[in-house]
Amino acid sequence: MAELTCQFVRPDKLLYEGTVESLILASADGEYGVWPGHAPEIIALGDGVVRLHMPHPENEEESMTKIVISGGYAEIDPTGVIILADHARRVDDIDADVVRETRDDVIDQMLSLPEDDNRRAYYEKKIDWCNLLLKQVVEE
């Protein structure tokens, strides 16, 4: 079966580099499937989960890597995909207790600000990110 090369990066780290059979992106418009031979395209990423379907021998179960993302872009061509995510974390690296503690701290910081403080938008985005991470752990 044909494969795609895939590079998945966030600003501070390379999360994955290798081959995939296919992948499902969390685009700004919903889920977006990519297979070998896909037409060249650049798409905006939204909030959600990218699913990388890994190559596997005929008699083995398919393996999949899930990565939670928030924002970014994907550059697609017939032989590969480069994913540049604003925020990303592998689902298997999420520690729910740490994320809950972070979210609670951020909520406390936000609530200490006046209602018209512009920093509230930053804290709201951080809370949304924590909730997105927690949703993936609960669904597993």
N, C-alpha and C positions, 0 to 999 in steps of 0.2 A: 504494500500500500504506500502511496505517496505521503511524504511528510513535509512539514513546514519548519523552517528555522524560527526560533522565537527568542527575543531578548526582552526581558521585563525589568524595567528599572524605575526606581524612585529617586528623588534628588540625592539621597545619601547612600544608596545601596543598590547593587545588582541583585535582584530577587531570583531570577531564573535565566539561564542561557542554555539552550539545547534544542532538541527537536520535539515536535508535537504532531499528533495525527490531525488534530483540529482544536479549536478553542471557541469558547463562547465569551464574548466581551459584554461588559455592562456599559452600554453606550448611553449618551444623554437622552436617546430616544427609546431605550429599552434594550433587550438582549439582542446580540448580533453575532451570528455564527460565521466562522472563518474556516475554510478548508483549502487544501492545496489547489492552485490554479485560480484563486480568487482575483478578481479585477483589482488593479491598483486603486487605493483609496486612503484618505485620512479621515478619521472620525473622532469626534469629541467623546470622552468617557464621562460617565456619570457616577453615581453612588451605587455600589452593588458588589457582586462577586464575579471575578473572571475565573472560568473553569478551563484548565489546560488538560486536554486528553492526551496522555502519553502513549508512545508506541509500546506494543506488547506482542509477545509471541502468540501464534495461533491458539494454543491451548491454555493460555493464561487469561485471567480476568483483566479487564481494562483498568488502568490506574489513572487517577485524576488528581491534580493539584488545584486547590481552591485558594484564591488570593482576593481579599477584600480590598476594594479601591474606592477612592473619592477623587474624582476629577482627573484630568490629563488628556492625552491623545494617543491614538494608535495609528501607526503607518503600516498599511497592508500592501503587499505585492504578491504576485503569483507563487513565490517561493518562500515567503517569510513575513513575519510581523515584528515590529518594534513597538513596545508599549512603554510610554512615558507617563507614569502615574504621579499625581501630586502627593497623594497619600496611599500607602499600600501596606498590607500585612498578610502573611500566610495564615490561613485559618488555623492550621496546626500549631502556630506560634502564639495564639491568643490565650492569655491568662485572664480568665473572667474576673477573678478577685482583684487583680491589679487594675483592670479596666474600670470596674465598678468604683474602686477607691479614687481613681483619677477623675471619673465623672462626678462623683460626690464633691471632691475638692473644687472642681471647676464650677459646679453649681453654687457652692458657698461663695466663691470669689465673685461670680456674676451677681448674686443676690446682694452683695455688699455695695454694689455700684448703684448710682442714681438711675432711674428709668431712662433718662435721655442721654446716658453715657454711650459714646460710640463704640467703646470696647465690648459692649454686650453682644454685638454681632459676632465678634471673634469667639467669645465664650460659647455662644449658641452653636456655632459651627463645630467647636470642639466637643460639645455635648452630643451633637448629631453623630459625629464620628465614633464616639464611645458607644452610643446606642446601636449603630450599624455593626460594630465589632461584636457586641453582646448578642445581637440577634443571630449572628452566624454560629455562635457557640451553643445557644439554646436550641437551634434547629438541628444541630448535629445528632 
